[in-house]
Structures are given as C-alpha cells and as structure tokens.
Amino acid sequence: MKRFIFSVILLLATFQLFAQIGGIQYQAVILDNDNPTPNGQLNYLADKELIVRFTIKDKNDKIEYQEEHKTKTDAFGLLSATIGRGTITAESPMHSREIFFDDGTKLVDEGRDFIEISWDGTQKVLTVEVSLDRTLQNFKEIDKQELSFVPYAFHKDITAFGTMDIEGTTNLNNNLTVRRKSPVNLSGTLTVEKETQLEGQLNVNADTQFNDYVVINNEREGDEEEAYSLVVEGKDQGMLIKIDEQTSGDYNYITFDGYSRIRSETSANFGSISGKTVADAASDPEYIFTNVLYVGNLTTQIIASVLALIETPLSAGTTFIEIMKLIALGVEILGYNAFALTDIGVSYNSAWGDYAEWLERADVNEQITFGEIVGVHDGKISKNIEGAEQILVISKAPIVLGNIPKSEEEVELGEKVAFMGQVPVWVEGVVKQGDYIVAKGDGIAMAVSYDNLTIEMMPKIIGKAWHSNILPEKKLVLTVVGLETNEWQKLMQKNTQLINALEQEMQDLDNKIKSSNQRLFDVYLKHKAENGVKE
C-alpha cells in the first residue's frame, strides 16, 4: 500500500487573486513513501489521478461547506485546486440568508454554494483529505488548519457583528445598500461626485450649505403640508435670503414660473420678489436726472447768493435770505441722496395686477368663479347685482389678498374679490380697447363705448377694457378696475353742453318771439294810423 505525505501547502488568497479566481487557491506536493530514490529520499507522486476533499467547519466542528475535486498531480507531484470550484457533496449543509428590501419585505435565499458560507468573523477550520483510489474513495486527512482573516476577508457576503474599524482608504466598486432601515453615521466629510438619489426622508440636524443649483420636485397634490415643495419651520424667524452686495443689475430673490391661459402664453413668469443694490440705485435714470436738476438749481442759487452779497451788505435782509435758501437747498440735496441710496427695499412683482380681498358668499352654495361679476350686499357677495352697494369682479390670482380667514373651512365659504388693478372679466359681445365694461347680470358684463354710455349704466360700470376682442361669444377680457376714472365728469360735461345748447336755443327762440311780437305791434300801429283808428 502506498503511503503519502504532503510537503508544502500554499493558501493563496490575496485580494487580487481572490477577485480573479472566485475561491481559495490550494497547492500541495504529494510524496511517495513506497518508492524512495537510491539515496533514500522520497520520490514525487507524479502524474497520479486522485480525489481531494475540502471541508470547512465552524468552531463547533460542524460542517459548513464540503466539496471534492477529481484531479491529477503533475510531474513533480504538485496538487493544485481552487476551493469553491469543486463538486459539492451531500454533507455540505443547506445555507439560507435573508435579503431585506427598502419596502420592509424580505427574501429567503437558500443554497449549498461556496458563496453561501457565512463569513461572520467566527473561527473557520479547513480540513484537506486525499483518496488515491477514485473507486474506493479511501480518504486520508493530510492537512488541517485554521483559516485566518486574510483568505476570506474579501468575500462578497460578509456579516460583521459589532464595530468594524477601517484605518485606511476603502474603495467600493459596486452598490452600497444599508438594509433594515439601519442608521449610517458619517463623522467626516462626505464627497459625492455624481448624482445622488434619496428614496426616503432626509433629516439634516446641522448647518447645511448648497454651493450650486438645487431643484425640489414634489409631485404631490392638494392643500396639505406634504404637497408643498419646501416647508421652512423656525422658532422665531423663517427664511433669510442674502445677495452679494457687489452684484450689479436687477436680481430676483424668488421667481414664480408657470403657464398662463388668460394671457395666451405657453409659459409665463408669474412674478418675483426682487431688490436692488446701492450701485443699481445710483445708476437709475430717475436718480441721475433728479441730481442733474439739483445741480442746476444749486448753481443758480450760488450765483444769486454771490450777487446779493456783492450788491448789499452782509447784514442786509436780501443777502441773508439768499444764503439761507442756499443752505436749505444743500440740505435737501443731501437728504434726497441719503434716502435714495439707503431706502432701496424689496419689490414684489407679479404677472397679475389686481389687489383683492376675501369676501363671504351670501349663499354659500352659489357657484361663483373667477372673472364673474358680483354685487356686494351688506358685506357679502352674490351674482345678483340689483340693489347692490358695489359691483365688483372675482379675481383669479391677486398680487395682494387681504381679509383671509384663519381656517381653511372658512376660506371655502367666500371668494377673492378684486378691488383695484387688472383682472380678467367674462364679457359677451364685441369689445374694443377703451370700452367701458358694464355689468349685465348673472356674472356677465358687456362692452359699451363712451358715445353709447347712459346715466343708467353708470352705477354698473366695472372698469375699462384694455384689450380688444371681435368674438361675439362669452370670453375673458383683461379689464382695469377700481381706478378713479372721469366718466362721470365727461358725462356731466356732455350733459352740461346739451343743457347749454338747449338754453341757447330757448334764448334764440325767445328773441325770435320778442322780435316777432315787436313787428306785429309795429304793423298794428301803422294800421291804426293809416285807418284813423282811435284807441
């Protein structure tokens, strides 16, 4: 019977090699005890077909994995095999692992493969057995040793219990997934070079700085807080926007973009909250023009003061008055510049131009929509305009909205009513720019030219049309409302002219009657004289 021993075992499991072969490289030299050399040394067991069995056991001597390789030694008795690429035996137990997903579900994966071994940091022991007879399979143990951390540290499934400290740089060449909603703490700087996608909530408990473009896309709808793309909560303050003071030109703190159906635009800038720097205020044409006027006035006043000083003594009243005027003008110039360059403020810009207030509906069930005409009765609105204290129009998107109730339930009981500015109004009939928009009833208005305006229409005037529209059917017409107009004055002037004309005609008629009476009287006197008629 042949006896054999191993002379060298090489466990090659460096990171690079492990990544290339997907297992643990095992090599051993098999020597033949039965056929020594003439000088008594053992010969290599060359070109021998055999079976080698690898068994990995846990610290309790329980098999975790077992496989066999039918292989052959080379001419120098070298045995080579890759643990993880052999034939798995029935003794190799079934392994199971749980795969957790973000939605809370899990999948149980089972198998006997080498990759299913749980490398959890506990002791692993490798046993190597060899059978020189492939038929009888009489295995002899030739090697047994504990596996250190190195051979399996780079396995793709590693379970670590407790704290894992990594002193050097760690490169992740594939996905990193943290399951079971476990927290991840980073005490240093996190640099992400490409796109980052967060599927869940992001909580930031410290100062955060964004140095580039940020887009928040919220597809939720409704009036609840979750439907807002950005919610800013603060104990005392809300949100502070800082702009570089060196920035020149107009700049917008907040800009609102969207789609405008009324203005027939595919996209529109609905408005912005903007401001100006001191440099912008100083380069404003109005500021420059005003200072040019001040310089001219100042020059004129200096000349007047000098002339008064030359012509009269200093104590004279004229000289004193001119000098006081000069001082007063200088103070006015300084005051204007101080105001113009410090009170630059913030401007609220809107594509819509009306100022509105919320008013309650007289009938909470009445359907009223934007652009419709309403009458105000005792502070409540209705589409009934007869006997109304005021006739107004419902606003679509006011730049300023006042009198808003505190609760959402109360808001639903009323409408936004335009008091001043530009607002779309539902109008029937042809409209020409400059026509008066007059309420007809049932929320609709009509366009009336100045020549066709009557006294009865005056109380029902909503405003003036700023656009023309030749379509006869009902449509929205941009109308200026609430601004003081002179239609009453014009109508009064027109009526006054008519009255004056009538008075003149009456005066002319009276003069004609008087002239006719005088002529009749003269004829009568002549007739008496000619016919000797006595009184």
C-alpha positions as MATLAB code, in Angstrom:
seq = 'MKRFIFSVILLLATFQLFAQIGGIQYQAVILDNDNPTPNGQLNYLADKELIVRFTIKDKNDKIEYQEEHKTKTDAFGLLSATIGRGTITAESPMHSREIFFDDGTKLVDEGRDFIEISWDGTQKVLTVEVSLDRTLQNFKEIDKQELSFVPYAFHKDITAFGTMDIEGTTNLNNNLTVRRKSPVNLSGTLTVEKETQLEGQLNVNADTQFNDYVVINNEREGDEEEAYSLVVEGKDQGMLIKIDEQTSGDYNYITFDGYSRIRSETSANFGSISGKTVADAASDPEYIFTNVLYVGNLTTQIIASVLALIETPLSAGTTFIEIMKLIALGVEILGYNAFALTDIGVSYNSAWGDYAEWLERADVNEQITFGEIVGVHDGKISKNIEGAEQILVISKAPIVLGNIPKSEEEVELGEKVAFMGQVPVWVEGVVKQGDYIVAKGDGIAMAVSYDNLTIEMMPKIIGKAWHSNILPEKKLVLTVVGLETNEWQKLMQKNTQLINALEQEMQDLDNKIKSSNQRLFDVYLKHKAENGVKE';
ca = [
       0.000    0.000    0.000;
       1.288    3.384   -0.923;
       1.842    5.903    1.776;
       1.868    9.624    1.023;
       2.528   12.847    2.821;
       2.374   16.475    1.865;
       5.490   18.572    1.875;
       4.189   22.121    1.097;
       0.769   23.801    1.366;
       0.168   27.197   -0.143;
      -3.045   29.061    0.637;
      -3.070   31.874   -1.890;
      -5.887   34.301   -1.152;
      -4.687   37.786   -1.716;
      -7.283   40.322   -2.750;
      -6.235   40.388   -6.389;
      -6.056   36.618   -6.779;
      -9.300   36.033   -4.909;
     -11.083   38.529   -7.121;
      -9.766   36.744  -10.227;
     -10.480   33.087   -9.355;
     -13.540   33.436   -7.085;
     -12.208   30.986   -4.467;
      -9.209   29.931   -2.369;
      -6.200   28.561   -4.266;
      -4.785   25.394   -2.655;
      -1.488   23.708   -3.592;
       0.388   20.762   -2.047;
       3.256   18.440   -3.082;
       2.441   14.709   -2.701;
       5.431   12.385   -1.976;
       5.556    8.583   -2.473;
       6.841    6.663    0.609;
       6.871    3.255   -1.157;
       9.311    4.198   -3.928;
      12.247    6.091   -2.466;
      15.230    7.149   -4.554;
      18.531    5.148   -4.470;
      19.893    7.532   -1.894;
      16.830    7.021    0.344;
      14.949   10.211   -0.475;
      11.201   10.167   -1.161;
      10.030   10.421   -4.731;
       7.300   12.744   -6.003;
       3.979   11.036   -6.571;
       3.925   12.129  -10.198;
       1.007   12.074  -12.631;
      -1.330   10.394  -10.145;
      -5.104   10.598  -10.520;
      -6.763   11.158   -7.166;
      -9.635   12.788   -5.298;
      -9.118   15.652   -2.879;
     -11.868   16.696   -0.464;
     -12.041   20.100    1.237;
     -14.168   20.582    4.342;
     -14.736   23.920    6.106;
     -16.047   23.586    9.671;
     -17.131   26.117   12.256;
     -15.767   26.496   15.769;
     -18.086   23.698   16.976;
     -16.636   21.270   14.399;
     -19.846   21.457   12.351;
     -19.529   21.226    8.604;
     -20.369   24.482    6.855;
     -19.125   23.502    3.414;
     -17.648   20.443    1.662;
     -16.577   19.757   -1.911;
     -14.487   17.220   -3.868;
     -12.088   17.590   -6.804;
     -11.103   14.806   -9.197;
      -7.673   15.944  -10.218;
      -4.158   14.747  -11.039;
      -0.705   15.613   -9.766;
       1.854   16.945  -12.198;
       5.294   15.527  -12.982;
       6.610   16.915   -9.695;
       3.752   15.610   -7.548;
       2.153   19.060   -7.282;
      -1.543   19.077   -6.455;
      -3.459   22.255   -7.374;
      -7.121   23.013   -6.722;
      -9.380   26.015   -6.157;
     -11.632   25.701   -3.124;
     -15.062   26.870   -4.265;
     -14.936   25.280   -7.732;
     -15.315   21.622   -6.850;
     -18.292   19.245   -6.711;
     -20.413   19.996   -3.652;
     -21.095   16.898   -1.539;
     -24.316   15.898    0.193;
     -22.574   16.553    3.515;
     -22.441   20.245    2.674;
     -25.405   21.751    4.531;
     -28.093   23.963    3.024;
     -27.435   27.625    3.857;
     -30.116   30.274    3.999;
     -29.866   34.019    4.193;
     -32.420   36.817    4.404;
     -32.350   39.637    1.840;
     -34.179   42.746    3.040;
     -35.710   45.369    0.746;
     -36.487   49.046    1.357;
     -40.242   48.455    1.500;
     -39.814   46.150    4.524;
     -40.229   42.856    2.641;
     -37.565   40.150    2.656;
     -36.498   37.181    0.528;
     -35.036   33.948    1.934;
     -32.257   32.686   -0.359;
     -31.095   29.038    0.102;
     -28.186   27.115   -1.387;
     -25.079   24.946   -0.760;
     -22.710   27.062   -2.838;
     -19.359   28.261   -1.571;
     -20.608   31.846   -1.673;
     -23.364   30.959    0.811;
     -20.836   30.458    3.634;
     -21.480   32.979    6.404;
     -18.205   34.766    6.982;
     -19.320   36.279   10.280;
     -15.911   36.671   11.922;
     -16.059   33.423   13.902;
     -13.440   30.658   13.667;
     -13.271   28.592   10.455;
     -11.202   25.393   10.103;
     -10.127   23.885    6.773;
      -9.624   20.072    6.576;
      -7.976   18.522    3.491;
      -8.391   14.790    2.665;
      -6.985   12.794   -0.273;
      -8.042    9.449   -1.775;
      -5.574    7.824   -4.193;
      -8.259    5.378   -5.290;
     -11.053    7.059   -7.138;
     -13.247    3.952   -6.916;
     -12.926    3.007   -3.248;
     -12.562    6.632   -2.154;
     -10.499    5.811    0.925;
      -9.790    9.354    2.160;
      -6.822   10.192    4.354;
      -6.527   13.521    6.146;
      -3.379   15.328    5.009;
      -3.945   18.845    6.350;
      -5.977   20.724    8.951;
      -5.565   24.396    9.803;
      -7.478   27.445   10.940;
      -8.376   29.942    8.264;
      -7.157   33.403    9.113;
      -8.964   36.626    8.191;
      -6.998   37.111    5.003;
      -8.313   34.241    2.837;
     -11.974   35.226    3.069;
     -11.967   38.881    4.056;
     -12.846   39.941    0.554;
     -15.799   37.625    0.061;
     -18.827   39.407   -1.361;
     -21.081   38.371    1.565;
     -19.508   39.371    4.884;
     -21.505   39.587    8.095;
     -19.827   41.660   10.786;
     -21.170   41.872   14.330;
     -20.058   44.812   16.435;
     -17.859   47.666   15.347;
     -15.747   47.468   12.182;
     -12.816   49.882   12.142;
     -11.094   50.606    8.828;
      -7.940   52.676    9.190;
      -7.152   53.227    5.536;
      -8.978   54.210    2.382;
     -11.928   51.996    1.412;
     -12.964   51.686   -2.224;
     -16.442   50.409   -3.043;
     -16.602   49.327   -6.681;
     -20.273   48.435   -6.623;
     -23.516   49.323   -4.876;
     -23.640   50.004   -1.149;
     -27.019   49.161    0.382;
     -27.973   49.636    4.027;
     -30.962   47.415    4.850;
     -33.440   47.163    7.720;
     -33.668   50.959    7.917;
     -30.403   50.952    9.868;
     -28.762   54.320   10.595;
     -25.486   55.354    8.964;
     -23.250   57.826   10.804;
     -20.535   59.772    8.993;
     -18.330   61.883   11.251;
     -16.214   63.296    8.447;
     -16.746   64.904    5.058;
     -18.844   63.017    2.502;
     -17.983   63.849   -1.107;
     -20.334   62.605   -3.830;
     -19.038   63.222   -7.344;
     -22.117   62.095   -9.265;
     -25.895   62.099   -8.904;
     -27.299   61.058   -5.537;
     -30.815   59.663   -5.228;
     -32.615   59.599   -1.874;
     -35.783   57.475   -1.817;
     -36.700   58.276    1.768;
     -36.761   61.221    4.124;
     -33.605   63.303    4.594;
     -33.077   64.845    8.035;
     -30.228   67.320    8.436;
     -29.564   68.347   12.046;
     -26.713   70.784   11.448;
     -25.794   73.748    9.259;
     -26.036   72.800    5.580;
     -24.601   74.706    2.632;
     -25.501   74.244   -1.041;
     -22.998   75.817   -3.424;
     -24.815   75.098   -6.653;
     -28.204   74.644   -8.338;
     -30.882   72.873   -6.262;
     -34.175   71.531   -7.680;
     -37.036   70.293   -5.489;
     -39.632   68.287   -7.433;
     -42.728   67.380   -5.426;
     -45.473   65.591   -7.379;
     -47.965   65.519   -4.518;
     -51.184   67.490   -4.950;
     -53.644   69.101   -2.563;
     -53.654   71.664    0.218;
     -51.897   69.566    2.869;
     -48.417   70.438    4.105;
     -46.921   67.431    2.288;
     -47.978   68.963   -1.057;
     -45.647   71.938   -0.570;
     -42.233   71.510   -2.190;
     -40.475   73.461    0.561;
     -41.566   73.956    4.173;
     -39.451   76.241    6.364;
     -40.026   75.978   10.111;
     -38.438   78.293   12.638;
     -38.950   79.158   16.272;
     -38.560   82.923   15.869;
     -37.596   83.530   12.235;
     -38.461   81.994    8.886;
     -36.133   82.345    5.902;
     -33.273   84.756    5.171;
     -32.079   85.394    1.614;
     -28.682   87.045    1.185;
     -27.405   88.520   -2.082;
     -23.808   89.508   -2.799;
     -23.666   93.304   -2.365;
     -21.275   93.530   -5.307;
     -23.873   92.087   -7.668;
     -24.974   94.619  -10.285;
     -28.289   94.750  -12.114;
     -31.729   93.584  -11.047;
     -31.827   90.312   -9.175;
     -34.721   88.143   -8.072;
     -34.879   86.575   -4.638;
     -37.807   84.349   -5.612;
     -39.274   83.857   -9.105;
     -42.567   82.139   -9.988;
     -42.824   80.471  -13.416;
     -45.786   78.627  -14.902;
     -48.463   78.553  -17.598;
     -50.865   81.416  -18.292;
     -54.121   80.544  -20.048;
     -55.599   84.045  -19.834;
     -52.601   85.727  -21.441;
     -52.363   83.058  -24.180;
     -48.755   82.157  -23.442;
     -47.232   78.695  -23.435;
     -45.162   79.668  -20.403;
     -45.074   82.738  -18.224;
     -43.157   84.396  -15.440;
     -45.937   84.909  -12.904;
     -43.862   87.140  -10.685;
     -40.894   87.595   -8.420;
     -39.622   89.119   -5.215;
     -36.636   91.251   -6.169;
     -34.446   94.074   -4.957;
     -31.685   96.482   -5.972;
     -28.191   97.201   -4.689;
     -26.861  100.676   -3.882;
     -24.977  100.626   -7.193;
     -28.244   99.896   -9.038;
     -29.992  102.783   -7.279;
     -27.129  105.166   -8.143;
     -27.296  104.199  -11.842;
     -31.074  104.584  -12.026;
     -32.005  107.174  -14.744;
     -34.518  108.892  -12.457;
     -31.879  109.279   -9.727;
     -29.378  110.742  -12.209;
     -31.966  113.125  -13.731;
     -33.054  114.387  -10.306;
     -29.455  115.092   -9.280;
     -28.821  116.946  -12.548;
     -31.796  119.183  -11.746;
     -30.470  119.682   -8.224;
     -27.057  120.692   -9.592;
     -28.697  123.271  -11.856;
     -30.768  124.699   -9.007;
     -27.739  124.712   -6.721;
     -25.648  126.586   -9.308;
     -28.407  129.172   -9.791;
     -28.757  129.672   -6.031;
     -24.983  130.081   -5.564;
     -24.931  132.802   -8.241;
     -27.925  134.533   -6.618;
     -26.226  134.456   -3.215;
     -22.954  135.855   -4.583;
     -24.734  138.673   -6.411;
     -26.732  139.554   -3.296;
     -23.512  139.596   -1.270;
     -21.809  141.932   -3.779;
     -24.713  144.340   -4.145;
     -25.733  144.648   -0.490;
     -24.020  144.407    2.887;
     -23.900  141.039    4.632;
     -26.337  142.228    7.245;
     -28.945  143.144    4.648;
     -32.106  141.027    4.602;
     -31.810  140.040    0.920;
     -28.327  138.573    1.324;
     -29.354  136.654    4.432;
     -32.414  135.190    2.677;
     -30.392  134.060   -0.364;
     -27.761  132.371    1.813;
     -30.463  130.582    3.844;
     -32.020  129.395    0.575;
     -28.614  128.033   -0.462;
     -28.204  126.158    2.832;
     -31.746  124.789    2.645;
     -31.170  123.549   -0.918;
     -27.932  121.838    0.120;
     -29.691  120.081    2.997;
     -32.468  118.980    0.609;
     -29.925  117.513   -1.824;
     -28.140  115.609    0.949;
     -31.434  114.337    2.295;
     -32.615  113.130   -1.108;
     -29.366  111.240   -1.787;
     -29.377  109.669    1.673;
     -32.958  108.471    1.128;
     -32.430  107.287   -2.467;
     -29.296  105.263   -1.651;
     -30.459  103.678    1.606;
     -34.178  103.042    1.158;
     -33.742  100.676   -1.803;
     -36.008   97.967   -0.351;
     -37.626   94.943   -1.972;
     -40.056   94.917   -4.881;
     -42.937   92.438   -5.240;
     -43.533   91.808   -8.937;
     -46.472   89.886  -10.360;
     -47.764   88.974  -13.815;
     -51.221   89.654  -12.413;
     -52.013   93.186  -11.332;
     -55.034   93.271   -9.027;
     -55.380   93.841   -5.310;
     -58.173   91.777   -3.770;
     -59.904   90.933   -0.509;
     -61.690   87.794    0.571;
     -65.451   88.269    0.917;
     -68.004   85.727    2.078;
     -70.717   84.484   -0.296;
     -74.292   85.440    0.669;
     -75.328   81.929   -0.367;
     -72.517   79.528    0.482;
     -73.806   77.064   -2.132;
     -73.805   79.566   -5.005;
     -71.257   78.686   -7.685;
     -69.045   81.695   -8.424;
     -65.866   81.546  -10.479;
     -63.095   83.992  -11.342;
     -63.931   86.716  -13.842;
     -67.624   86.791  -12.918;
     -69.434   89.969  -11.824;
     -70.818   90.074   -8.274;
     -72.778   92.544   -6.212;
     -71.944   93.361   -2.593;
     -74.923   93.234   -0.209;
     -74.178   94.006    3.453;
     -70.561   92.878    3.039;
     -71.422   89.584    1.292;
     -71.262   88.792   -2.422;
     -73.730   87.351   -4.903;
     -74.164   87.302   -8.676;
     -77.349   89.296   -8.067;
     -76.382   92.930   -8.765;
     -79.807   94.535   -8.269;
     -79.680   96.965   -5.366;
     -76.012   96.141   -4.693;
     -73.925   98.564   -2.690;
     -70.979   97.882   -5.014;
     -70.479   95.878   -8.193;
     -67.114   94.093   -8.360;
     -65.410   91.160  -10.112;
     -63.915   87.903   -8.814;
     -60.105   87.816   -9.019;
     -58.098   84.902  -10.400;
     -54.612   85.467   -8.970;
     -54.270   88.722   -6.996;
     -50.852   90.120   -6.196;
     -52.138   91.022   -2.718;
     -55.023   89.300   -0.923;
     -56.403   90.615    2.345;
     -59.079   89.702    4.884;
     -58.251   85.969    4.698;
     -59.996   83.868    7.394;
     -57.846   81.843    9.771;
     -59.268   78.408    8.919;
     -59.370   76.584    5.576;
     -63.035   75.761    6.179;
     -63.944   79.446    6.309;
     -61.903   80.214    3.178;
     -64.105   77.835    1.182;
     -67.164   79.967    2.070;
     -66.008   83.006    0.110;
     -64.132   84.293   -2.928;
     -61.242   86.602   -3.821;
     -62.789   89.899   -4.952;
     -60.734   92.390   -6.989;
     -60.775   95.938   -5.657;
     -58.145   97.556   -7.895;
     -55.862   96.717  -10.808;
     -56.051   94.462  -13.864;
     -58.342   91.442  -13.795;
     -59.939   89.162  -16.450;
     -63.731   89.640  -16.761;
     -66.294   87.476  -18.566;
     -67.779   89.678  -21.321;
     -70.336   88.975  -24.050;
     -70.234   90.796  -27.382;
     -67.559   92.622  -29.372;
     -65.059   94.546  -27.263;
     -62.886   97.463  -28.334;
     -59.951   98.665  -26.305;
     -61.090  101.545  -24.102;
     -64.737  100.423  -23.957;
     -66.479  100.570  -20.607;
     -67.213   97.134  -19.117;
     -70.756   97.271  -17.724;
     -72.442   94.554  -15.651;
     -75.431   92.810  -17.302;
     -76.318   90.352  -14.559;
     -75.738   86.645  -13.831;
     -71.986   87.265  -13.584;
     -71.632   88.577  -17.159;
     -70.663   92.028  -18.467;
     -70.909   93.854  -21.775;
     -68.699   96.409  -23.520;
     -70.122   99.919  -24.096;
     -68.394  102.778  -25.909;
     -68.384  106.254  -24.399;
     -70.813  107.555  -27.006;
     -73.367  104.894  -26.062;
     -72.958  105.270  -22.303;
     -76.121  106.280  -20.416;
     -76.859  107.544  -16.920;
     -78.500  104.215  -16.045;
     -75.291  102.351  -16.901;
     -73.065  104.484  -14.699;
     -73.531  102.573  -11.402;
     -72.868   99.265  -13.188;
     -69.509  100.196  -14.693;
     -66.816   97.669  -13.671;
     -63.878   99.282  -15.438;
     -62.304   99.748  -18.856;
     -61.234   97.109  -21.383;
     -57.507   97.041  -22.044;
     -57.788   94.537  -24.895;
     -59.978   94.275  -27.998;
     -61.852   91.121  -28.967;
     -64.132   90.802  -32.010;
     -65.678   87.468  -30.960;
     -69.348   87.875  -30.035;
     -69.493   84.944  -27.602;
     -68.576   84.957  -23.942;
     -64.831   85.333  -23.283;
     -62.353   86.725  -20.768;
     -61.271   90.334  -21.316;
     -58.469   91.982  -19.357;
     -60.054   94.947  -17.567;
     -58.712   97.675  -15.305;
     -60.934   98.056  -12.243;
     -61.078  100.230   -9.154;
     -59.096  103.138  -10.576;
     -60.773  106.527  -10.370;
     -61.977  107.471  -13.858;
     -63.554  110.626  -15.268;
     -66.544  109.041  -16.968;
     -68.926  110.834  -14.597;
     -67.190  114.121  -15.310;
     -67.266  113.519  -19.042;
     -70.924  112.603  -18.924;
     -71.684  115.681  -16.827;
     -69.757  117.825  -19.289;
     -71.674  116.241  -22.127;
     -74.995  116.866  -20.382;
     -73.924  120.404  -19.494;
     -73.102  121.077  -23.119;
     -76.528  119.727  -24.093;
     -78.228  121.907  -21.473;
     -76.260  124.966  -22.580;
     -77.211  124.266  -26.163;
     -80.872  123.948  -25.203;
     -80.696  127.141  -23.205;
     -79.155  128.908  -26.163;
     -81.837  127.561  -28.446;
     -84.500  128.719  -25.994;
     -82.854  132.138  -25.785;
     -82.757  132.377  -29.567;
     -86.367  131.277  -29.743;
     -87.323  133.837  -27.106;
     -85.512  136.544  -29.037;
     -87.295  135.494  -32.180;
     -90.656  135.596  -30.392;
     -89.899  139.035  -28.993;
     -88.821  140.244  -32.448;
     -91.979  138.831  -33.991;
     -94.139  140.472  -31.341;
     -92.439  143.811  -31.967;
     -93.029  143.555  -35.671;
     -96.686  142.667  -35.124;
     -97.031  145.626  -32.808;
     -95.444  147.963  -35.361;
     -97.803  146.683  -38.049;
    -100.716  147.234  -35.704;
     -99.679  150.851  -35.021;
     -99.192  151.516  -38.710;
    -102.600  150.056  -39.443;
    -104.234  152.330  -36.859;
    -102.540  155.390  -38.229;
    -103.489  154.655  -41.783;
    -107.106  153.928  -40.998;
    -107.608  156.642  -38.392;
    -108.401  154.089  -35.724;
    -108.556  155.624  -32.348;
    -107.996  153.871  -29.019;
];
